[in-house]
Amino acid sequence: MGIKGLYKKARAEKIKHFTGLDDPYEIPLCAEVECKTNEESVAESATKVLEKLGKLGYIVARLNDL
């Protein structure tokens, strides 16, 4: 199911506490990755995320492929 389907269900009150609709977004106190999308390119932000996922062992990051 795509994101659109989830928002549709949340608006129909089939999903409660949906972030952005009836549950507020809370800024993390200690973010593991901070992407300043107003200051950096998509590639720079993606690199930050992929590097962190690599450090955590979730993926084998091949940054040359970006």
PQR file with spaces between the fields and no chain letter, atoms N, CA, C, O and H, PARSE charges and radii, in Angstrom:
ATOM       1  N    MET     1       0.852   -1.184    0.000 -0.4000 1.5000
ATOM       2  CA   MET     1       0.000    0.000    0.000 -0.0000 2.0000
ATOM       3  C    MET     1       0.886    1.233    0.000  0.5500 1.7000
ATOM       4  O    MET     1       1.846    1.310    0.767 -0.5500 1.4000
ATOM       5  N    GLY     2       0.581    2.166   -0.828 -0.4000 1.5000
ATOM       6  CA   GLY     2       1.362    3.388   -0.912 -0.0000 2.0000
ATOM       7  C    GLY     2       0.987    4.377    0.168  0.5500 1.7000
ATOM       8  O    GLY     2       0.035    4.166    0.919 -0.5500 1.4000
ATOM       9  H    GLY     2      -0.199    2.103   -1.451  0.4000 1.0000
ATOM      10  N    ILE     3       1.738    5.449    0.239 -0.4000 1.5000
ATOM      11  CA   ILE     3       1.495    6.499    1.215 -0.0000 2.0000
ATOM      12  C    ILE     3       0.098    7.088    1.039  0.5500 1.7000
ATOM      13  O    ILE     3      -0.583    7.385    2.020 -0.5500 1.4000
ATOM      14  H    ILE     3       2.511    5.621   -0.372  0.4000 1.0000
ATOM      15  N    LYS     4      -0.323    7.255   -0.204 -0.4000 1.5000
ATOM      16  CA   LYS     4      -1.646    7.830   -0.438 -0.0000 2.0000
ATOM      17  C    LYS     4      -2.731    6.992    0.224  0.5500 1.7000
ATOM      18  O    LYS     4      -3.691    7.536    0.770 -0.5500 1.4000
ATOM      19  H    LYS     4       0.230    7.014   -1.001  0.4000 1.0000
ATOM      20  N    GLY     5      -2.587    5.690    0.178 -0.4000 1.5000
ATOM      21  CA   GLY     5      -3.569    4.813    0.805 -0.0000 2.0000
ATOM      22  C    GLY     5      -3.597    4.967    2.314  0.5500 1.7000
ATOM      23  O    GLY     5      -4.661    4.885    2.928 -0.5500 1.4000
ATOM      24  H    GLY     5      -1.807    5.248   -0.265  0.4000 1.0000
ATOM      25  N    LEU     6      -2.434    5.190    2.920 -0.4000 1.5000
ATOM      26  CA   LEU     6      -2.371    5.367    4.365 -0.0000 2.0000
ATOM      27  C    LEU     6      -3.030    6.676    4.788  0.5500 1.7000
ATOM      28  O    LEU     6      -3.783    6.714    5.761 -0.5500 1.4000
ATOM      29  H    LEU     6      -1.569    5.257    2.421  0.4000 1.0000
ATOM      30  N    TYR     7      -2.742    7.749    4.049 -0.4000 1.5000
ATOM      31  CA   TYR     7      -3.369    9.032    4.384 -0.0000 2.0000
ATOM      32  C    TYR     7      -4.883    8.955    4.205  0.5500 1.7000
ATOM      33  O    TYR     7      -5.629    9.528    4.998 -0.5500 1.4000
ATOM      34  H    TYR     7      -2.130    7.719    3.259  0.4000 1.0000
ATOM      35  N    LYS     8      -5.334    8.259    3.182 -0.4000 1.5000
ATOM      36  CA   LYS     8      -6.772    8.111    2.950 -0.0000 2.0000
ATOM      37  C    LYS     8      -7.424    7.410    4.135  0.5500 1.7000
ATOM      38  O    LYS     8      -8.481    7.829    4.607 -0.5500 1.4000
ATOM      39  H    LYS     8      -4.728    7.793    2.538  0.4000 1.0000
ATOM      40  N    LYS     9      -6.787    6.333    4.618 -0.4000 1.5000
ATOM      41  CA   LYS     9      -7.326    5.619    5.781 -0.0000 2.0000
ATOM      42  C    LYS     9      -7.295    6.485    7.040  0.5500 1.7000
ATOM      43  O    LYS     9      -8.235    6.466    7.834 -0.5500 1.4000
ATOM      44  H    LYS     9      -5.928    5.993    4.235  0.4000 1.0000
ATOM      45  N    ALA    10      -6.216    7.240    7.218 -0.4000 1.5000
ATOM      46  CA   ALA    10      -6.106    8.101    8.395 -0.0000 2.0000
ATOM      47  C    ALA    10      -7.187    9.183    8.378  0.5500 1.7000
ATOM      48  O    ALA    10      -7.793    9.488    9.406 -0.5500 1.4000
ATOM      49  H    ALA    10      -5.453    7.256    6.573  0.4000 1.0000
ATOM      50  N    ARG    11      -7.417    9.752    7.203 -0.4000 1.5000
ATOM      51  CA   ARG    11      -8.458   10.784    7.094 -0.0000 2.0000
ATOM      52  C    ARG    11      -9.851   10.212    7.325  0.5500 1.7000
ATOM      53  O    ARG    11     -10.748   10.915    7.792 -0.5500 1.4000
ATOM      54  H    ARG    11      -6.926    9.504    6.368  0.4000 1.0000
ATOM      55  N    ALA    12     -10.029    8.937    6.997 -0.4000 1.5000
ATOM      56  CA   ALA    12     -11.311    8.260    7.233 -0.0000 2.0000
ATOM      57  C    ALA    12     -11.396    7.728    8.662  0.5500 1.7000
ATOM      58  O    ALA    12     -12.336    7.017    9.019 -0.5500 1.4000
ATOM      59  H    ALA    12      -9.301    8.367    6.618  0.4000 1.0000
ATOM      60  N    GLU    13     -10.387    8.087    9.483 -0.4000 1.5000
ATOM      61  CA   GLU    13     -10.302    7.698   10.893 -0.0000 2.0000
ATOM      62  C    GLU    13     -10.206    6.192   11.094  0.5500 1.7000
ATOM      63  O    GLU    13     -10.625    5.672   12.128 -0.5500 1.4000
ATOM      64  H    GLU    13      -9.624    8.664    9.194  0.4000 1.0000
ATOM      65  N    LYS    14      -9.649    5.487   10.101 -0.4000 1.5000
ATOM      66  CA   LYS    14      -9.389    4.056   10.240 -0.0000 2.0000
ATOM      67  C    LYS    14      -8.020    3.813   10.869  0.5500 1.7000
ATOM      68  O    LYS    14      -7.742    2.729   11.381 -0.5500 1.4000
ATOM      69  H    LYS    14      -9.309    5.910    9.261  0.4000 1.0000
ATOM      70  N    ILE    15      -7.162    4.847   10.823 -0.4000 1.5000
ATOM      71  CA   ILE    15      -5.850    4.801   11.467 -0.0000 2.0000
ATOM      72  C    ILE    15      -5.780    5.984   12.423  0.5500 1.7000
ATOM      73  O    ILE    15      -5.956    7.129   12.006 -0.5500 1.4000
ATOM      74  H    ILE    15      -7.387    5.728   10.407  0.4000 1.0000
ATOM      75  N    LYS    16      -5.525    5.719   13.698 -0.4000 1.5000
ATOM      76  CA   LYS    16      -5.424    6.776   14.702 -0.0000 2.0000
ATOM      77  C    LYS    16      -3.966    7.156   14.911  0.5500 1.7000
ATOM      78  O    LYS    16      -3.060    6.372   14.627 -0.5500 1.4000
ATOM      79  H    LYS    16      -5.382    4.789   14.036  0.4000 1.0000
ATOM      80  N    HIS    17      -3.752    8.365   15.407 -0.4000 1.5000
ATOM      81  CA   HIS    17      -2.421    8.871   15.762 -0.0000 2.0000
ATOM      82  C    HIS    17      -1.470    8.854   14.571  0.5500 1.7000
ATOM      83  O    HIS    17      -0.333    8.398   14.689 -0.5500 1.4000
ATOM      84  H    HIS    17      -4.487    9.002   15.637  0.4000 1.0000
ATOM      85  N    PHE    18      -1.925    9.343   13.443 -0.4000 1.5000
ATOM      86  CA   PHE    18      -1.129    9.381   12.218 -0.0000 2.0000
ATOM      87  C    PHE    18      -0.358   10.696   12.176  0.5500 1.7000
ATOM      88  O    PHE    18      -0.960   11.770   12.164 -0.5500 1.4000
ATOM      89  H    PHE    18      -2.849    9.713   13.347  0.4000 1.0000
ATOM      90  N    THR    19       0.968   10.614   12.154 -0.4000 1.5000
ATOM      91  CA   THR    19       1.806   11.802   12.164 -0.0000 2.0000
ATOM      92  C    THR    19       1.461   12.724   11.006  0.5500 1.7000
ATOM      93  O    THR    19       1.382   12.309    9.850 -0.5500 1.4000
ATOM      94  H    THR    19       1.456    9.741   12.163  0.4000 1.0000
ATOM      95  N    GLY    20       1.260   13.970   11.348 -0.4000 1.5000
ATOM      96  CA   GLY    20       0.943   14.980   10.337 -0.0000 2.0000
ATOM      97  C    GLY    20      -0.541   15.242   10.211  0.5500 1.7000
ATOM      98  O    GLY    20      -0.937   16.260    9.643 -0.5500 1.4000
ATOM      99  H    GLY    20       1.324   14.308   12.287  0.4000 1.0000
ATOM     100  N    LEU    21      -1.369   14.356   10.720 -0.4000 1.5000
ATOM     101  CA   LEU    21      -2.824   14.573   10.662 -0.0000 2.0000
ATOM     102  C    LEU    21      -3.385   14.796   12.060  0.5500 1.7000
ATOM     103  O    LEU    21      -3.721   15.926   12.412 -0.5500 1.4000
ATOM     104  H    LEU    21      -1.048   13.529   11.181  0.4000 1.0000
ATOM     105  N    ASP    22      -3.492   13.749   12.856 -0.4000 1.5000
ATOM     106  CA   ASP    22      -4.041   13.924   14.197 -0.0000 2.0000
ATOM     107  C    ASP    22      -2.992   13.688   15.289  0.5500 1.7000
ATOM     108  O    ASP    22      -3.322   13.694   16.475 -0.5500 1.4000
ATOM     109  H    ASP    22      -3.219   12.831   12.570  0.4000 1.0000
ATOM     110  N    ASP    23      -1.745   13.481   14.900 -0.4000 1.5000
ATOM     111  CA   ASP    23      -0.658   13.311   15.851 -0.0000 2.0000
ATOM     112  C    ASP    23       0.465   14.252   15.428  0.5500 1.7000
ATOM     113  O    ASP    23       0.914   14.191   14.283 -0.5500 1.4000
ATOM     114  H    ASP    23      -1.477   13.476   13.936  0.4000 1.0000
ATOM     115  N    PRO    24       0.925   15.113   16.320 -0.5600 1.5000
ATOM     116  CA   PRO    24       1.934   16.095   15.905  0.2800 2.0000
ATOM     117  C    PRO    24       3.293   15.452   15.634  0.5500 1.7000
ATOM     118  O    PRO    24       3.635   14.421   16.212 -0.5500 1.4000
ATOM     119  N    TYR    25       4.048   16.074   14.758 -0.4000 1.5000
ATOM     120  CA   TYR    25       5.428   15.672   14.509 -0.0000 2.0000
ATOM     121  C    TYR    25       6.276   16.242   15.628  0.5500 1.7000
ATOM     122  O    TYR    25       6.190   17.431   15.936 -0.5500 1.4000
ATOM     123  H    TYR    25       3.770   16.912   14.288  0.4000 1.0000
ATOM     124  N    GLU    26       7.088   15.406   16.231 -0.4000 1.5000
ATOM     125  CA   GLU    26       7.966   15.859   17.299 -0.0000 2.0000
ATOM     126  C    GLU    26       9.409   15.785   16.820  0.5500 1.7000
ATOM     127  O    GLU    26       9.890   14.725   16.420 -0.5500 1.4000
ATOM     128  H    GLU    26       7.158   14.440   15.981  0.4000 1.0000
ATOM     129  N    ILE    27      10.081   16.909   16.864 -0.4000 1.5000
ATOM     130  CA   ILE    27      11.480   16.978   16.442 -0.0000 2.0000
ATOM     131  C    ILE    27      12.311   16.138   17.411  0.5500 1.7000
ATOM     132  O    ILE    27      12.195   16.308   18.625 -0.5500 1.4000
ATOM     133  H    ILE    27       9.690   17.770   17.189  0.4000 1.0000
ATOM     134  N    PRO    28      13.148   15.232   16.891 -0.5600 1.5000
ATOM     135  CA   PRO    28      13.971   14.421   17.782  0.2800 2.0000
ATOM     136  C    PRO    28      14.966   15.277   18.559  0.5500 1.7000
ATOM     137  O    PRO    28      15.504   16.252   18.036 -0.5500 1.4000
ATOM     138  N    LEU    29      15.203   14.897   19.816 -0.4000 1.5000
ATOM     139  CA   LEU    29      16.148   15.632   20.644 -0.0000 2.0000
ATOM     140  C    LEU    29      17.587   15.373   20.198  0.5500 1.7000
ATOM     141  O    LEU    29      18.441   16.254   20.293 -0.5500 1.4000
ATOM     142  H    LEU    29      14.765   14.105   20.241  0.4000 1.0000
ATOM     143  N    CYS    30      17.845   14.176   19.717 -0.4000 1.5000
ATOM     144  CA   CYS    30      19.199   13.803   19.311 -0.0000 2.0000
ATOM     145  C    CYS    30      19.102   12.992   18.017  0.5500 1.7000
ATOM     146  O    CYS    30      19.102   11.761   18.045 -0.5500 1.4000
ATOM     147  H    CYS    30      17.151   13.460   19.640  0.4000 1.0000
ATOM     148  N    ALA    31      19.022   13.683   16.902 -0.4000 1.5000
ATOM     149  CA   ALA    31      18.880   13.008   15.610 -0.0000 2.0000
ATOM     150  C    ALA    31      20.177   12.301   15.233  0.5500 1.7000
ATOM     151  O    ALA    31      21.267   12.828   15.453 -0.5500 1.4000
ATOM     152  H    ALA    31      19.022   14.683   16.880  0.4000 1.0000
ATOM     153  N    GLU    32      20.053   11.111   14.667 -0.4000 1.5000
ATOM     154  CA   GLU    32      21.236   10.369   14.227 -0.0000 2.0000
ATOM     155  C    GLU    32      21.759   10.904   12.899  0.5500 1.7000
ATOM     156  O    GLU    32      22.954   10.815   12.616 -0.5500 1.4000
ATOM     157  H    GLU    32      19.168   10.682   14.488  0.4000 1.0000
ATOM     158  N    VAL    33      20.878   11.451   12.096 -0.4000 1.5000
ATOM     159  CA   VAL    33      21.251   12.049   10.810 -0.0000 2.0000
ATOM     160  C    VAL    33      20.453   13.336   10.658  0.5500 1.7000
ATOM     161  O    VAL    33      19.243   13.353   10.886 -0.5500 1.4000
ATOM     162  H    VAL    33      19.907   11.524   12.325  0.4000 1.0000
ATOM     163  N    GLU    34      21.121   14.400   10.279 -0.4000 1.5000
ATOM     164  CA   GLU    34      20.434   15.665   10.037 -0.0000 2.0000
ATOM     165  C    GLU    34      20.698   16.098    8.605  0.5500 1.7000
ATOM     166  O    GLU    34      21.836   16.360    8.218 -0.5500 1.4000
ATOM     167  H    GLU    34      22.104   14.387   10.094  0.4000 1.0000
ATOM     168  N    CYS    35      19.636   16.169    7.833 -0.4000 1.5000
ATOM     169  CA   CYS    35      19.735   16.600    6.444 -0.0000 2.0000
ATOM     170  C    CYS    35      19.130   17.992    6.338  0.5500 1.7000
ATOM     171  O    CYS    35      17.937   18.184    6.569 -0.5500 1.4000
ATOM     172  H    CYS    35      18.711   15.956    8.147  0.4000 1.0000
ATOM     173  N    LYS    36      19.958   18.943    5.991 -0.4000 1.5000
ATOM     174  CA   LYS    36      19.495   20.328    5.841 -0.0000 2.0000
ATOM     175  C    LYS    36      19.145   20.540    4.372  0.5500 1.7000
ATOM     176  O    LYS    36      19.941   21.059    3.590 -0.5500 1.4000
ATOM     177  H    LYS    36      20.928   18.787    5.804  0.4000 1.0000
ATOM     178  N    THR    37      17.944   20.130    4.027 -0.4000 1.5000
ATOM     179  CA   THR    37      17.542   20.106    2.624 -0.0000 2.0000
ATOM     180  C    THR    37      17.430   21.486    1.998  0.5500 1.7000
ATOM     181  O    THR    37      17.376   21.611    0.775 -0.5500 1.4000
ATOM     182  H    THR    37      17.297   19.709    4.663  0.4000 1.0000
ATOM     183  N    ASN    38      17.393   22.510    2.818 -0.4000 1.5000
ATOM     184  CA   ASN    38      17.382   23.873    2.266 -0.0000 2.0000
ATOM     185  C    ASN    38      18.796   24.369    1.976  0.5500 1.7000
ATOM     186  O    ASN    38      18.966   25.414    1.348 -0.5500 1.4000
ATOM     187  H    ASN    38      17.437   22.409    3.812  0.4000 1.0000
ATOM     188  N    GLU    39      19.814   23.631    2.428 -0.4000 1.5000
ATOM     189  CA   GLU    39      21.203   24.055    2.246 -0.0000 2.0000
ATOM     190  C    GLU    39      22.043   23.083    1.422  0.5500 1.7000
ATOM     191  O    GLU    39      23.093   23.464    0.905 -0.5500 1.4000
ATOM     192  H    GLU    39      19.676   22.782    2.939  0.4000 1.0000
ATOM     193  N    GLU    40      21.600   21.840    1.293 -0.4000 1.5000
ATOM     194  CA   GLU    40      22.402   20.827    0.600 -0.0000 2.0000
ATOM     195  C    GLU    40      21.603   20.159   -0.505  0.5500 1.7000
ATOM     196  O    GLU    40      20.373   20.212   -0.523 -0.5500 1.4000
ATOM     197  H    GLU    40      20.747   21.530    1.713  0.4000 1.0000
ATOM     198  N    SER    41      22.317   19.535   -1.418 -0.4000 1.5000
ATOM     199  CA   SER    41      21.665   18.862   -2.543 -0.0000 2.0000
ATOM     200  C    SER    41      21.043   17.543   -2.091  0.5500 1.7000
ATOM     201  O    SER    41      21.314   17.045   -0.999 -0.5500 1.4000
ATOM     202  H    SER    41      23.316   19.492   -1.403  0.4000 1.0000
ATOM     203  N    VAL    42      20.211   17.003   -2.954 -0.4000 1.5000
ATOM     204  CA   VAL    42      19.619   15.695   -2.682 -0.0000 2.0000
ATOM     205  C    VAL    42      20.730   14.658   -2.524  0.5500 1.7000
ATOM     206  O    VAL    42      20.664   13.813   -1.631 -0.5500 1.4000
ATOM     207  H    VAL    42      19.990   17.408   -3.841  0.4000 1.0000
ATOM     208  N    ALA    43      21.740   14.715   -3.375 -0.4000 1.5000
ATOM     209  CA   ALA    43      22.849   13.761   -3.307 -0.0000 2.0000
ATOM     210  C    ALA    43      23.596   13.871   -1.978  0.5500 1.7000
ATOM     211  O    ALA    43      23.986   12.853   -1.405 -0.5500 1.4000
ATOM     212  H    ALA    43      21.794   15.401   -4.101  0.4000 1.0000
ATOM     213  N    GLU    44      23.798   15.086   -1.488 -0.4000 1.5000
ATOM     214  CA   GLU    44      24.484   15.272   -0.204 -0.0000 2.0000
ATOM     215  C    GLU    44      23.665   14.686    0.944  0.5500 1.7000
ATOM     216  O    GLU    44      24.208   14.013    1.820 -0.5500 1.4000
ATOM     217  H    GLU    44      23.482   15.912   -1.954  0.4000 1.0000
ATOM     218  N    SER    45      22.371   14.941    0.937 -0.4000 1.5000
ATOM     219  CA   SER    45      21.497   14.397    1.977 -0.0000 2.0000
ATOM     220  C    SER    45      21.459   12.870    1.900  0.5500 1.7000
ATOM     221  O    SER    45      21.561   12.193    2.922 -0.5500 1.4000
ATOM     222  H    SER    45      21.930   15.488    0.225  0.4000 1.0000
ATOM     223  N    ALA    46      21.313   12.336    0.699 -0.4000 1.5000
ATOM     224  CA   ALA    46      21.273   10.882    0.517 -0.0000 2.0000
ATOM     225  C    ALA    46      22.569   10.240    0.990  0.5500 1.7000
ATOM     226  O    ALA    46      22.548    9.169    1.597 -0.5500 1.4000
ATOM     227  H    ALA    46      21.229   12.886   -0.131  0.4000 1.0000
ATOM     228  N    THR    47      23.699   10.890    0.715 -0.4000 1.5000
ATOM     229  CA   THR    47      24.994   10.364    1.144 -0.0000 2.0000
ATOM     230  C    THR    47      25.055   10.266    2.658  0.5500 1.7000
ATOM     231  O    THR    47      25.542    9.271    3.195 -0.5500 1.4000
ATOM     232  H    THR    47      23.716   11.759    0.222  0.4000 1.0000
ATOM     233  N    LYS    48      24.566   11.285    3.352 -0.4000 1.5000
ATOM     234  CA   LYS    48      24.544   11.257    4.824 -0.0000 2.0000
ATOM     235  C    LYS    48      23.744   10.058    5.335  0.5500 1.7000
ATOM     236  O    LYS    48      24.188    9.340    6.231 -0.5500 1.4000
ATOM     237  H    LYS    48      24.170   12.093    2.916  0.4000 1.0000
ATOM     238  N    VAL    49      22.566    9.853    4.757 -0.4000 1.5000
ATOM     239  CA   VAL    49      21.690    8.757    5.192 -0.0000 2.0000
ATOM     240  C    VAL    49      22.348    7.413    4.899  0.5500 1.7000
ATOM     241  O    VAL    49      22.362    6.531    5.757 -0.5500 1.4000
ATOM     242  H    VAL    49      22.206   10.436    4.029  0.4000 1.0000
ATOM     243  N    LEU    50      22.888    7.251    3.704 -0.4000 1.5000
ATOM     244  CA   LEU    50      23.515    5.981    3.332 -0.0000 2.0000
ATOM     245  C    LEU    50      24.756    5.695    4.178  0.5500 1.7000
ATOM     246  O    LEU    50      24.999    4.549    4.556 -0.5500 1.4000
ATOM     247  H    LEU    50      22.877    7.967    3.006  0.4000 1.0000
ATOM     248  N    GLU    51      25.534    6.726    4.475 -0.4000 1.5000
ATOM     249  CA   GLU    51      26.710    6.528    5.332 -0.0000 2.0000
ATOM     250  C    GLU    51      26.301    6.045    6.721  0.5500 1.7000
ATOM     251  O    GLU    51      26.929    5.144    7.276 -0.5500 1.4000
ATOM     252  H    GLU    51      25.337    7.657    4.168  0.4000 1.0000
ATOM     253  N    LYS    52      25.262    6.635    7.276 -0.4000 1.5000
ATOM     254  CA   LYS    52      24.791    6.235    8.608 -0.0000 2.0000
ATOM     255  C    LYS    52      24.262    4.808    8.584  0.5500 1.7000
ATOM     256  O    LYS    52      24.561    4.019    9.481 -0.5500 1.4000
ATOM     257  H    LYS    52      24.751    7.367    6.825  0.4000 1.0000
ATOM     258  N    LEU    53      23.478    4.471    7.561 -0.4000 1.5000
ATOM     259  CA   LEU    53      22.972    3.096    7.452 -0.0000 2.0000
ATOM     260  C    LEU    53      24.118    2.106    7.317  0.5500 1.7000
ATOM     261  O    LEU    53      24.055    0.999    7.851 -0.5500 1.4000
ATOM     262  H    LEU    53      23.235    5.111    6.833  0.4000 1.0000
ATOM     263  N    GLY    54      25.164    2.502    6.603 -0.4000 1.5000
ATOM     264  CA   GLY    54      26.345    1.653    6.469 -0.0000 2.0000
ATOM     265  C    GLY    54      27.056    1.468    7.793  0.5500 1.7000
ATOM     266  O    GLY    54      27.441    0.351    8.137 -0.5500 1.4000
ATOM     267  H    GLY    54      25.216    3.401    6.169  0.4000 1.0000
ATOM     268  N    LYS    55      27.237    2.551    8.547 -0.4000 1.5000
ATOM     269  CA   LYS    55      27.891    2.483    9.862 -0.0000 2.0000
ATOM     270  C    LYS    55      27.112    1.608   10.831  0.5500 1.7000
ATOM     271  O    LYS    55      27.700    0.934   11.676 -0.5500 1.4000
ATOM     272  H    LYS    55      26.923    3.458    8.268  0.4000 1.0000
ATOM     273  N    LEU    56      25.785    1.619   10.710 -0.4000 1.5000
ATOM     274  CA   LEU    56      24.943    0.798   11.581 -0.0000 2.0000
ATOM     275  C    LEU    56      24.868   -0.661   11.121  0.5500 1.7000
ATOM     276  O    LEU    56      24.324   -1.511   11.826 -0.5500 1.4000
ATOM     277  H    LEU    56      25.307    2.167   10.023  0.4000 1.0000
ATOM     278  N    GLY    57      25.414   -0.946    9.940 -0.4000 1.5000
ATOM     279  CA   GLY    57      25.436   -2.305    9.432 -0.0000 2.0000
ATOM     280  C    GLY    57      24.176   -2.745    8.716  0.5500 1.7000
ATOM     281  O    GLY    57      23.997   -3.933    8.450 -0.5500 1.4000
ATOM     282  H    GLY    57      25.857   -0.256    9.367  0.4000 1.0000
ATOM     283  N    TYR    58      23.299   -1.800    8.399 -0.4000 1.5000
ATOM     284  CA   TYR    58      22.058   -2.149    7.705 -0.0000 2.0000
ATOM     285  C    TYR    58      22.280   -2.366    6.210  0.5500 1.7000
ATOM     286  O    TYR    58      21.588   -3.164    5.578 -0.5500 1.4000
ATOM     287  H    TYR    58      23.445   -0.834    8.615  0.4000 1.0000
ATOM     288  N    ILE    59      23.252   -1.648    5.656 -0.4000 1.5000
ATOM     289  CA   ILE    59      23.540   -1.775    4.231 -0.0000 2.0000
ATOM     290  C    ILE    59      25.056   -1.732    4.026  0.5500 1.7000
ATOM     291  O    ILE    59      25.806   -1.326    4.914 -0.5500 1.4000
ATOM     292  H    ILE    59      23.815   -1.000    6.170  0.4000 1.0000
ATOM     293  N    VAL    60      25.476   -2.146    2.876 -0.4000 1.5000
ATOM     294  CA   VAL    60      26.855   -1.933    2.457 -0.0000 2.0000
ATOM     295  C    VAL    60      26.786   -0.763    1.486  0.5500 1.7000
ATOM     296  O    VAL    60      26.388   -0.920    0.331 -0.5500 1.4000
ATOM     297  H    VAL    60      24.867   -2.476    2.155  0.4000 1.0000
ATOM     298  N    ALA    61      27.179    0.406    1.968 -0.4000 1.5000
ATOM     299  CA   ALA    61      27.065    1.624    1.178 -0.0000 2.0000
ATOM     300  C    ALA    61      28.167    1.678    0.127  0.5500 1.7000
ATOM     301  O    ALA    61      29.349    1.525    0.435 -0.5500 1.4000
ATOM     302  H    ALA    61      27.503    0.533    2.905  0.4000 1.0000
ATOM     303  N    ARG    62      27.761    1.895   -1.102 -0.4000 1.5000
ATOM     304  CA   ARG    62      28.691    2.100   -2.215 -0.0000 2.0000
ATOM     305  C    ARG    62      28.442    3.509   -2.719  0.5500 1.7000
ATOM     306  O    ARG    62      27.683    3.718   -3.665 -0.5500 1.4000
ATOM     307  H    ARG    62      26.801    2.019   -1.352  0.4000 1.0000
ATOM     308  N    LEU    63      29.078    4.459   -2.086 -0.4000 1.5000
ATOM     309  CA   LEU    63      28.793    5.872   -2.362 -0.0000 2.0000
ATOM     310  C    LEU    63      29.197    6.294   -3.762  0.5500 1.7000
ATOM     311  O    LEU    63      28.699    7.304   -4.260 -0.5500 1.4000
ATOM     312  H    LEU    63      29.694    4.289   -1.318  0.4000 1.0000
ATOM     313  N    ASN    64      30.083    5.552   -4.413 -0.4000 1.5000
ATOM     314  CA   ASN    64      30.457    5.893   -5.781 -0.0000 2.0000
ATOM     315  C    ASN    64      29.298    5.706   -6.748  0.5500 1.7000
ATOM     316  O    ASN    64      29.320    6.260   -7.847 -0.5500 1.4000
ATOM     317  H    ASN    64      30.487    4.731   -4.009  0.4000 1.0000
ATOM     318  N    ASP    65      28.295    4.945   -6.363 -0.4000 1.5000
ATOM     319  CA   ASP    65      27.142    4.691   -7.232 -0.0000 2.0000
ATOM     320  C    ASP    65      26.131    5.821   -7.197  0.5500 1.7000
ATOM     321  O    ASP    65      25.191    5.824   -7.991 -0.5500 1.4000
ATOM     322  H    ASP    65      28.277    4.495   -5.470  0.4000 1.0000
ATOM     323  N    LEU    66      26.301    6.789   -6.288 -0.4000 1.5000
ATOM     324  CA   LEU    66      25.321    7.884   -6.173 -0.0000 2.0000
ATOM     325  C    LEU    66      25.479    8.875   -7.290  0.5500 1.7000
ATOM     326  O    LEU    66      24.741    9.858   -7.352 -0.5500 1.4000
ATOM     327  H    LEU    66      27.065    6.786   -5.643  0.4000 1.0000
